[in-house]
Amino acid sequence: GVFVFKNGAARARGRKKAQPCNSLLDESTTKQLWFRVYKKHWDRSREMILKMQTSSYGKIIEDLLKFIDNSQQSDTYEGFLPTAALLTGINQTDHLSQFVKLAEDIRNNTHSIVVLLPSRDASNLKQAVETIVGKCIHGQTGDSADEKRLRKNQLNLDVLQAWYTETHISCSAKPTITIIIPDFELFSPAVLQDLILILDSYATSLPFVLLFGVATAISTIHNVLPYHVTSKIKLSIFQSEPSAVNLNKVLEEVLLTPFCPFHLSGKAFQLLLDVFLFYDFSVNGFIQGFKFAFLDHYFQQSINALSAIIEHEDDLNEIIEELSPPELEQIRQLPSFRPYIESLQNPQDVIDLLTNDDCLRRSLSRMIMRVHNYWFTFHCALQILQTLVSDLPKAPLGRQLRELYCRCVTTDVTELPEFKECMQLLSFLSKEEMLLKIKEVLDVVLCYVERNDQLNIEGCVVYEVLPLEEMANGLVLLSEELATANHEQIIEDTLQDNTPLLSNQMGRQELRERLLTAAKHGKSESAVTRAVGKIMDYFLKDIFQRYLRPANNRTVPLIELFLYNDSTFIRRHIVGAPRAAVHTALNNPQYYTQCDCCILDETSSIMASLPDLSIAYKLHLECGRLINLFDWLQAFRTVIDDSNVDSAEHQVDPIIQARFTRAVAELQFLGYIKTSKTKTDHVMRLTW
């Protein structure tokens, strides 16, 4: 071909830089109060999650980097391929992103050529070799226009061997070639076996290192690879943190803390947990679902911006000053605002809060801090409960913080039979075990107090720690009493008078009651038992019944600003309904395409402007179990081209027939029809 460049224009070298993607949100949206607070809040939470996950993955990444460095020290081939098996757990949706990050860390911290080989790029042995060689050569040389790229049929291990020798002939330390297979279970066993044997034959000149990402168990490797293949590799096993443990850390350190004021209701939180536990084990999926609820909460009402993370009291006052009179009226309409108004003793205060916006603004700061303090004591009591019941036999209330949160945020946990069973089991603990439990509880309280002191040093808004200090002082006194108590029996006789148990005028019922009373009050108990009983009463009445009560409209004013409970909305957007979505798309395409040519007066009507697949689908809904293809074609032609309805039936436009054939094939691919074995000119309908 001949290419003309006018005006002496030169051909641009290299590829054009990708233009930055502009946000779909316009400036008027990003400047709104709810969006600014949401972005600030979520960016902080995301940064904390990334920091926590980085520290969690740091140990396993460090071990893998040492493994690769040790494999570089041997200059001669020892008869086997160094192989690492990374057990990641069943969270396939997170696997690829994890291994992309792992490949980047290996590339940056070791002298190694890294090849990421997913199963989709290695459906057969030839494609697997081409992918490895292509990523090794072209990944190192870059995409420069001056570099001559090899054709696909030229990519083989002989070429890789020649390129590696030529490129690193003068290097004192030659790099290893690390091949990462992130989805070991999805790899074809035959392809993997042949690939290992071929790599072993070239290992004398090419220093290969294999890394398998195993989602199930190490026995999977032995089941897939026979002995003559496993004898060619030296396997080292690395156990990464299971996704359930990772999620627990994210919840306990970031999301389920008083320093993240946005909270999910029990139903909404349980929905996200069910999706995680029963679908994909994806921590990233859980975080994205939490983020969706987070965004929807702030998007619903601008007054929800009051539940922001407050670093300074001036930040809260600035948010309050931005509220408009209609937004202040929305606050007055909250269900929890009325009980607060009714609790006020001064009638003038009631009138001012209901009619004067300035007075309401001055009161909002105090009311918001009251909600923050509620969450502060709630989470402290929640962690105390987890410390007490997590290691009990059969764990009636559960072992994880997420399980306790779902119960405590929904109902009064002290009324549950499981809670009473836990309290009974705790009362059976020995003196030493109870003292150890109290020490762990005091550590939890001390951790919250120290965190609050750290916020005070940083100049941030602090929480009320007086309830926690009273809680700690009471536990210290009770623990000292328990420590000095002994196991000697104490017999108390509570019958002050010397009334005999049996008299002539006494009836049977009275005698029964007197015997029960004497047995109850005359029972002997030790000082340790009495001290343990006092401790259990203190936990129940002074901690759990006081601070672990669920938030509702009667107890905590403005709690709606901090609690998201629209579980139905989350389910509709997170838990997909593919059958309903496909039916809607085919029956009414305008719902998704938003085009003017597909607007239907009724959902059952058919127009020629609809897509061919939609027309064929709507026609097949009018048929029975068996569909005559010829009649279906005639109906399809009638809708597409109604001008030639009176022409001969056998004279069908080939273009229309091709369009119909394609639509039928697509319906068969979607699973709505299948070919009939009894009648060749019919298809069988599979849905009703």
C-alpha positions in Angstrom: 0.0 0.0 0.0 1.0 3.6 -0.5 0.5 6.0 2.4 0.6 9.8 1.8 1.6 12.2 4.5 0.8 15.7 3.5 2.6 18.9 4.5 5.7 16.9 5.5 4.0 15.3 8.5 6.0 12.6 10.1 4.6 9.3 11.3 4.1 9.3 15.0 6.4 6.9 16.8 5.0 4.6 19.4 1.5 4.4 20.7 -0.6 7.4 21.8 -0.9 7.8 25.5 -4.2 6.8 26.9 -6.4 9.7 27.7 -7.5 9.9 31.4 -11.1 8.7 31.9 -13.4 11.4 33.0 -15.8 10.7 35.8 -19.4 10.0 34.9 -20.4 12.4 37.7 -20.6 16.0 36.8 -19.3 18.9 38.8 -22.6 19.7 40.3 -22.8 16.3 41.9 -19.2 16.1 43.2 -19.7 19.4 44.9 -22.7 18.3 46.9 -22.4 17.8 50.6 -23.3 14.1 50.6 -20.8 13.2 47.9 -17.9 15.1 49.5 -18.6 13.4 52.9 -19.0 10.0 51.2 -15.7 10.3 49.3 -13.8 11.5 52.3 -15.2 8.7 54.5 -14.7 5.9 51.9 -11.2 7.0 50.9 -10.2 6.8 54.6 -11.8 3.4 55.0 -10.3 2.0 51.8 -6.8 3.2 52.9 -7.2 1.5 56.2 -8.3 -1.8 54.5 -5.4 -1.7 52.0 -3.0 -1.0 54.8 -4.4 -3.9 56.8 -4.4 -6.3 53.8 -0.8 -5.3 52.9 0.4 -6.2 56.3 -1.5 -9.5 56.2 0.0 -10.5 52.9 3.4 -9.2 53.7 4.6 -12.4 55.5 3.6 -14.8 52.7 5.0 -12.5 50.0 8.3 -12.2 52.0 8.5 -16.0 52.2 7.9 -16.4 48.4 10.5 -13.8 47.6 13.1 -15.7 49.7 12.1 -18.9 47.9 12.8 -17.4 44.5 16.0 -15.8 45.7 17.2 -19.2 47.0 16.4 -20.8 43.7 18.7 -18.3 42.0 21.7 -19.3 44.0 22.3 -22.6 42.3 24.0 -22.3 38.9 23.6 -25.9 37.9 20.4 -27.8 37.4 19.8 -30.2 40.3 17.4 -32.5 38.4 14.1 -30.9 39.4 12.2 -27.6 39.0 11.8 -25.4 42.0 8.0 -25.2 42.6 6.0 -23.3 45.1 2.3 -24.1 45.9 0.5 -21.2 47.3 -2.7 -22.3 49.1 -5.1 -19.4 48.8 -8.5 -20.8 49.7 -11.7 -20.8 47.7 -12.1 -17.2 46.7 -11.7 -17.4 42.9 -13.0 -13.9 42.2 -10.0 -12.5 44.1 -7.4 -14.8 42.8 -6.4 -13.1 39.6 -6.0 -9.6 41.3 -3.9 -11.2 44.1 -1.6 -13.0 41.7 -1.2 -9.8 39.5 0.0 -8.0 42.6 2.2 -11.0 43.5 3.8 -11.0 40.0 4.4 -7.2 40.4 6.1 -7.7 43.8 8.3 -10.5 42.4 9.3 -8.5 39.4 10.2 -5.4 41.5 12.0 -7.2 44.4 13.8 -10.1 42.7 16.0 -10.6 39.7 13.4 -12.6 37.8 11.4 -12.6 34.6 7.8 -13.1 35.6 5.1 -14.8 33.4 1.5 -14.9 34.5 -0.1 -18.0 32.8 -3.9 -18.3 33.6 -5.7 -21.3 32.3 -7.6 -19.3 29.6 -4.3 -18.6 27.9 -3.2 -22.2 27.9 -6.1 -24.3 26.5 -3.5 -26.5 24.8 0.2 -27.1 25.0 1.1 -25.0 21.9 -0.8 -22.0 23.3 0.8 -22.4 26.7 4.3 -22.4 25.2 3.5 -19.4 23.0 2.2 -17.5 25.9 5.2 -18.2 28.1 7.7 -17.3 25.3 5.8 -14.3 24.1 5.5 -12.8 27.6 9.2 -13.5 28.3 10.5 -11.9 25.1 8.0 -9.1 24.4 7.4 -8.3 28.0 11.1 -7.5 28.5 11.7 -5.7 25.2 8.6 -3.6 25.4 6.3 -2.4 22.6 8.6 -0.1 20.9 7.9 0.5 17.2 11.5 -0.1 16.3 11.5 -3.6 17.9 10.6 -6.4 15.5 8.0 -8.6 17.1 8.1 -12.3 16.5 5.2 -14.0 14.8 3.1 -16.3 16.9 4.2 -19.4 15.1 7.8 -18.5 15.9 7.3 -18.5 19.6 8.9 -21.8 21.0 11.3 -22.7 23.7 14.3 -22.9 21.3 13.7 -19.2 20.5 13.4 -18.4 24.2 16.6 -20.3 24.9 18.5 -18.4 22.2 17.0 -15.0 23.3 17.9 -15.7 26.9 21.5 -16.7 26.1 22.0 -13.7 23.9 20.5 -11.2 26.2 22.1 -12.3 29.5 25.5 -13.7 28.2 27.4 -10.9 29.9 25.4 -10.9 33.1 27.1 -12.3 36.2 23.7 -13.1 37.8 21.2 -14.5 35.4 17.6 -14.0 36.1 15.2 -16.8 36.7 12.0 -17.3 34.7 9.1 -17.5 37.2 6.0 -19.0 35.7 2.9 -18.3 37.8 -0.2 -20.4 37.3 -2.9 -18.7 39.4 -5.8 -21.2 38.8 -4.2 -24.6 39.2 -7.6 -26.4 39.4 -8.8 -24.9 36.1 -5.7 -26.0 34.2 -6.0 -29.0 31.9 -4.1 -31.9 33.6 -2.7 -33.2 30.3 -1.5 -29.7 29.3 0.1 -29.2 32.7 1.8 -32.5 32.7 3.3 -32.1 29.2 4.3 -28.5 30.0 6.3 -29.5 33.2 8.1 -32.3 31.3 9.0 -29.9 28.5 10.2 -27.2 30.9 12.3 -29.9 32.7 14.0 -30.8 29.4 15.1 -27.1 28.9 15.9 -26.5 32.6 19.7 -27.0 32.1 19.9 -23.7 30.2 16.7 -21.9 31.3 16.3 -21.5 35.1 12.5 -22.0 35.5 10.7 -21.5 38.8 7.0 -22.6 39.0 4.4 -21.1 41.3 1.0 -22.8 41.6 -2.1 -21.0 43.0 -4.1 -23.8 44.7 -7.6 -22.9 45.9 -8.5 -26.3 47.5 -5.8 -28.5 49.1 -2.3 -29.7 48.4 -3.7 -33.2 47.6 -5.0 -31.7 44.4 -1.5 -31.4 43.0 -0.8 -35.1 43.7 -4.2 -36.1 42.2 -3.5 -34.1 39.0 0.2 -34.9 38.5 1.3 -38.5 38.3 4.6 -39.7 39.9 6.7 -39.4 36.7 5.8 -35.7 36.7 6.0 -34.9 40.4 9.5 -36.4 40.4 10.5 -33.5 38.1 9.5 -30.8 40.6 10.6 -30.0 44.2 7.5 -28.8 45.9 7.4 -26.1 48.7 4.1 -25.3 50.3 3.0 -21.8 51.4 -0.2 -21.2 53.2 -1.8 -17.8 52.7 -4.4 -16.3 54.9 -7.8 -17.8 54.3 -10.4 -15.4 53.0 -12.7 -15.9 56.0 -9.8 -14.9 58.3 -9.0 -11.9 56.1 -12.7 -10.8 56.2 -12.7 -11.1 60.0 -9.7 -8.8 60.2 -11.3 -6.2 57.9 -14.5 -6.2 60.0 -12.8 -6.1 63.4 -10.2 -3.5 62.5 -12.0 -1.2 60.0 -15.7 -1.7 59.4 -17.1 -2.9 62.7 -15.5 -0.2 64.9 -16.8 3.0 66.4 -14.3 4.9 64.2 -16.4 3.9 61.2 -19.7 5.5 62.1 -21.6 4.0 59.2 -23.3 0.8 60.2 -25.4 -1.8 58.5 -28.5 -3.3 60.1 -28.7 -6.9 61.0 -30.5 -8.0 57.8 -28.3 -6.0 55.5 -25.1 -7.2 57.1 -26.3 -10.8 57.2 -27.1 -10.5 53.4 -23.6 -9.5 52.6 -22.3 -12.3 54.8 -24.5 -14.9 53.1 -23.2 -13.8 49.7 -19.7 -14.2 51.0 -20.1 -17.5 52.8 -22.4 -19.3 50.3 -21.3 -17.9 46.9 -17.7 -16.8 46.4 -15.7 -16.3 49.5 -14.6 -13.0 48.0 -13.4 -10.4 50.4 -13.3 -7.8 47.6 -16.9 -8.7 46.8 -17.9 -8.1 50.4 -16.1 -4.8 50.5 -17.8 -3.7 47.2 -21.2 -4.6 48.6 -20.5 -2.6 51.7 -19.3 0.3 49.5 -22.6 0.1 47.5 -24.7 0.3 50.7 -22.3 3.1 51.9 -22.9 5.1 48.7 -26.7 4.5 48.7 -26.9 5.7 52.3 -25.4 9.0 51.6 -27.2 9.4 48.3 -30.7 8.9 49.8 -30.6 12.1 51.9 -28.1 14.9 52.3 -28.7 14.9 56.1 -27.0 11.5 56.3 -23.7 13.4 55.8 -24.0 14.2 59.5 -22.7 10.6 60.1 -19.3 11.5 58.8 -16.0 10.7 60.4 -15.3 13.7 62.6 -11.7 14.6 63.1 -12.4 18.0 64.6 -15.5 19.5 66.1 -15.3 22.3 63.6 -15.8 19.8 60.8 -19.2 18.8 62.2 -20.2 22.4 62.7 -19.3 23.2 59.0 -21.5 20.3 57.9 -24.4 21.5 60.1 -24.1 25.1 58.8 -24.4 23.8 55.2 -27.8 22.2 55.9 -30.7 24.1 54.3 -34.1 24.7 56.0 -35.7 21.8 54.1 -33.0 19.5 55.2 -33.5 20.7 58.8 -37.1 19.9 58.4 -36.2 16.4 57.3 -34.3 16.0 60.6 -37.5 16.9 62.5 -39.4 14.3 60.5 -37.1 11.5 61.6 -38.9 8.8 63.7 -36.3 9.1 66.5 -36.6 12.9 66.8 -40.1 12.8 68.3 -39.2 10.7 71.3 -36.3 13.0 71.9 -38.7 16.0 71.8 -41.1 14.3 74.2 -38.3 13.6 76.6 -37.5 17.3 77.1 -38.9 18.8 80.3 -38.8 22.5 79.3 -41.7 23.4 76.9 -39.7 26.3 75.5 -36.9 24.0 74.4 -39.5 21.9 72.5 -40.9 25.0 70.8 -37.4 26.3 69.8 -36.3 22.9 68.4 -39.5 22.6 66.3 -39.7 26.2 65.0 -36.2 27.7 65.2 -33.6 26.5 62.8 -30.7 28.2 64.6 -31.7 26.4 67.9 -31.8 23.1 66.1 -28.4 23.7 64.6 -26.9 24.4 68.0 -28.5 21.2 69.4 -27.4 18.9 66.5 -23.7 18.8 67.5 -24.6 17.5 70.9 -27.1 15.0 69.5 -24.6 13.7 66.9 -21.9 13.2 69.5 -24.4 11.3 71.6 -24.8 8.8 68.8 -21.0 8.5 68.4 -20.7 7.8 72.1 -23.4 5.2 71.8 -21.5 3.3 69.1 -18.3 3.7 71.1 -19.7 1.9 74.2 -21.7 -0.5 72.0 -18.6 -1.8 70.2 -16.6 -2.0 73.4 -19.4 -4.1 75.1 -19.6 -6.2 71.9 -15.9 -7.1 72.0 -16.2 -7.9 75.7 -19.0 -10.3 74.9 -16.9 -11.9 72.2 -14.0 -12.3 74.6 -16.2 -14.1 77.1 -18.2 -16.4 74.8 -15.9 -17.1 71.8 -14.2 -20.2 73.3 -17.2 -21.7 75.1 -18.2 -25.3 74.3 -20.3 -25.3 71.1 -20.3 -21.5 71.1 -24.0 -20.8 71.5 -23.7 -17.2 70.4 -21.0 -17.8 67.8 -17.2 -17.4 67.8 -16.7 -14.4 65.4 -17.5 -10.8 66.0 -19.6 -10.7 62.8 -22.0 -13.3 64.3 -22.4 -11.4 67.5 -22.9 -8.1 65.7 -25.8 -9.5 63.7 -27.5 -10.6 66.9 -26.8 -7.5 69.0 -27.7 -4.9 66.5 -31.0 -6.5 65.8 -32.4 -7.7 69.2 -31.7 -7.4 72.9 -29.1 -10.2 73.2 -29.6 -10.5 76.9 -33.1 -11.9 76.3 -31.9 -14.7 74.0 -31.8 -18.3 75.4 -28.3 -18.7 73.9 -27.1 -15.7 75.9 -28.5 -17.3 79.1 -26.8 -20.5 78.3 -23.5 -18.7 77.8 -23.8 -17.0 81.2 -24.5 -20.3 82.8 -21.4 -21.9 81.2 -19.3 -18.9 82.3 -20.5 -19.3 85.9 -19.0 -22.8 85.8 -15.5 -21.5 85.2 -12.8 -22.1 87.8 -11.3 -19.2 89.8 -8.2 -19.1 87.7 -10.1 -19.2 84.4 -12.5 -16.4 85.5 -9.6 -14.2 86.6 -8.0 -14.8 83.1 -11.3 -13.8 81.4 -11.5 -10.6 83.5 -7.9 -9.8 82.5 -8.8 -10.2 78.8 -11.9 -8.0 79.2 -9.8 -5.3 80.9 -7.3 -5.4 78.0 -10.2 -4.7 75.6 -11.4 -1.8 77.7 -7.8 -0.5 78.0 -7.4 -0.7 74.2 -10.4 1.5 73.7 -9.3 4.0 76.3 -5.8 4.2 74.7 -7.3 4.6 71.3 -9.3 7.5 72.6 -6.2 9.0 74.2 -4.4 8.8 70.9 -7.2 10.7 69.2 -6.9 13.3 72.0 -3.2 13.7 71.3 -3.8 14.1 67.6 -6.3 16.9 68.3 -9.3 14.9 67.1 -12.8 14.7 68.7 -12.7 12.3 71.6 -15.4 10.0 73.0 -16.7 9.8 76.5 -14.5 7.3 78.3 -16.1 7.7 81.7 -18.4 4.7 81.2 -15.4 2.6 80.3 -13.4 3.8 83.3 -16.3 2.9 85.6 -16.6 -0.5 83.9 -12.9 -1.1 84.4 -12.9 0.0 88.1 -15.9 -2.3 88.9 -14.2 -5.3 87.2 -10.9 -4.6 89.1 -12.7 -4.5 92.5 -14.6 -7.7 91.7 -11.5 -9.5 90.5 -9.6 -8.5 93.7 -12.5 -10.0 95.7 -12.4 -13.2 93.7 -8.6 -13.4 94.0 -8.8 -13.3 97.8 -11.8 -15.6 98.1 -11.3 -19.2 99.1 -13.3 -22.4 98.7 -14.5 -22.8 102.3 -18.2 -23.3 102.6 -20.4 -20.5 104.0 -23.7 -21.6 105.6 -26.3 -18.9 106.1 -29.5 -19.4 107.9 -31.9 -16.7 106.8 -34.8 -17.9 109.0 -34.7 -15.2 111.7 -37.4 -16.7 113.8 -37.4 -20.1 115.5 -40.7 -21.2 113.9 -40.7 -25.0 113.7 -41.0 -26.5 110.3 -43.9 -28.7 111.4 -47.0 -27.7 113.4 -50.5 -29.1 114.0 -52.3 -26.3 112.1 -50.0 -26.4 109.0 -51.4 -27.6 105.7 -49.7 -29.6 103.1 -49.1 -26.7 100.7 -47.7 -24.5 103.5 -45.4 -27.2 104.6 -44.2 -27.6 101.0 -43.4 -23.9 100.6 -41.6 -23.8 104.0 -39.4 -26.8 103.0 -38.5 -25.2 99.7 -37.6 -21.9 101.4 -35.5 -23.6 104.0 -33.7 -25.6 101.2 -33.1 -22.5 99.2 -31.8 -20.2 102.0 -30.0 -22.8 103.9 -27.8 -23.9 101.0 -24.1 -23.6 101.6 -21.8 -21.9 99.1 -18.2 -20.9 99.0 -16.7 -17.4 98.8 -15.5 -18.1 95.3 -19.0 -19.1 94.1 -20.4 -15.9 95.6 -17.7 -13.7 94.0 -18.3 -15.4 90.6 -22.0 -14.7 90.9 -21.3 -11.0 91.6 -19.1 -10.9 88.5 -21.7 -12.5 86.3 -24.4 -10.1 87.7 -22.1 -7.2 87.0 -21.5 -8.3 83.4 -25.2 -8.7 82.8 -26.7 -5.6 84.4 -23.9 -3.0 84.3 -22.4 -3.8 80.9 -24.6 -5.9 78.5 -28.0 -4.6 79.5 -26.8 -1.1 79.7 -24.5 -0.7 76.7 -25.3 -3.6 74.4 -28.9 -2.7 73.8 -29.9 -2.5 70.1 -30.2 1.0 68.6 -33.9 2.0 67.9 -35.9 5.1 67.5 -36.9 5.2 71.2 -33.4 5.0 72.7 -31.0 6.8 70.4 -32.0 10.1 68.7 -30.9 10.5 65.0 -29.8 6.9 64.8 -31.3 6.7 61.3 -28.4 8.9 60.1 -25.9 6.2 61.1 -27.8 2.9 60.3 -28.5 1.6 56.9 -31.3 -1.0 56.8 -32.5 -1.3 53.2 -31.6 -4.9 52.7 -34.1 -5.3 49.9 -32.4 -2.7 47.8 -29.0 -4.3 48.3 -30.4 -7.7 47.4 -31.9 -6.4 44.2 -28.6 -4.9 43.1 -26.0 -7.3 44.4 -27.7 -10.7 44.2 -28.4 -11.0 40.5 -31.6 -12.4 39.0 -30.4 -13.5 35.5 -33.6 -15.1 34.4 -35.7 -12.1 35.2 -33.1 -9.8 33.6 -32.8 -11.8 30.4 -36.6 -11.9 30.1 -36.9 -8.2 30.6 -34.2 -7.5 28.0 -35.8 -9.7 25.4 -39.4 -8.8 26.1 -38.8 -5.1 26.5 -35.4 -4.1 25.1 -36.1 -0.4 25.6 -35.7 -1.0 29.4 -31.9 -1.3 28.8 -31.2 0.4 25.4 -33.3 3.5 26.3 -33.8 4.1 22.5 -36.9 5.8 21.2 -37.5 3.3 18.4 -38.3 0.4 20.8 -40.9 2.1 23.0 -43.9 -0.3 23.3 -47.4 0.6 24.1 -47.8 -2.8 25.7 -45.2 -5.2 26.8 -46.8 -8.0 24.6 -46.8 -5.9 21.4 -44.2 -6.6 18.7 -42.6 -3.9 16.4 -40.3 -4.3 13.4 -37.8 -2.0 15.0 -37.1 -4.4 17.8 -33.9 -6.5 17.6 -34.3 -9.8 15.8 -33.7 -11.8 18.9 -36.4 -9.9 20.8 -38.9 -10.5 17.9 -38.1 -14.2 17.8 -38.4 -14.5 21.6 -41.8 -12.7 21.8 -43.1 -14.9 18.9 -42.0 -18.1 20.7 -43.9 -17.0 23.8 -47.1 -17.4 21.8 -46.4 -21.0 20.9 -46.9 -24.2 22.7 -44.5 -27.0 23.6 -43.5 -27.7 20.0 -42.8 -24.8 17.6 -43.0 -25.3 13.8 -39.9 -23.6 12.3 -41.7 -22.8 9.1 -44.6 -21.1 10.8 -42.2 -19.3 13.1 -40.3 -18.0 10.1 -43.5 -16.8 8.4 -44.5 -14.9 11.6 -41.0 -13.5 11.8 -41.2 -12.3 8.2 -44.6 -10.8 8.7 -43.2 -8.6 11.5 -40.1 -7.7 9.7 -41.5 -7.0 6.2 -45.3 -6.7 6.3 -45.4 -5.3 2.7 -44.9 -8.7 1.2 -47.3 -10.7 3.3 -49.5 -11.7 0.3 -46.5 -13.1 -1.7 -45.9 -16.8 -2.0 -44.8 -18.5 1.2 -41.8 -20.1 -0.4 -40.4 -16.9 -1.6 -38.6 -15.7 1.6 -36.0 -13.0 1.4 -32.6 -14.8 2.0 -31.6 -11.9 4.3 -34.7 -12.3 6.4 -34.1 -16.0 6.6 -30.5 -15.5 7.7 -31.6 -13.1 10.4 -34.2 -15.6 11.6 -31.7 -18.4 11.6 -29.3 -16.4 13.7 -32.0 -15.4 16.2 -33.1 -19.1 16.5 -29.5 -20.1 17.1 -29.1 -17.4 19.8 -32.3 -18.6 21.5 -30.9 -22.1 21.5 -27.7 -20.8 23.0 -29.6 -19.0 25.8 -31.4 -22.3 26.6 -35.0 -21.3 25.6 -35.4 -24.0 22.8 -33.7 -27.2 21.7 -34.0 -29.3 18.5 -36.7 -32.0 18.5 -35.8 -35.6 17.8 -39.3 -36.7 16.9 -40.0 -33.9 14.4 -37.1 -32.5 12.4 -38.9 -29.3 11.4 -39.9 -28.5 15.0 -38.1 -27.2 18.0 -39.0 -27.8 21.6 -39.7 -25.0 24.0 -37.9 -25.3 27.3 -39.4 -22.5 29.3 -43.0 -21.8 30.3 
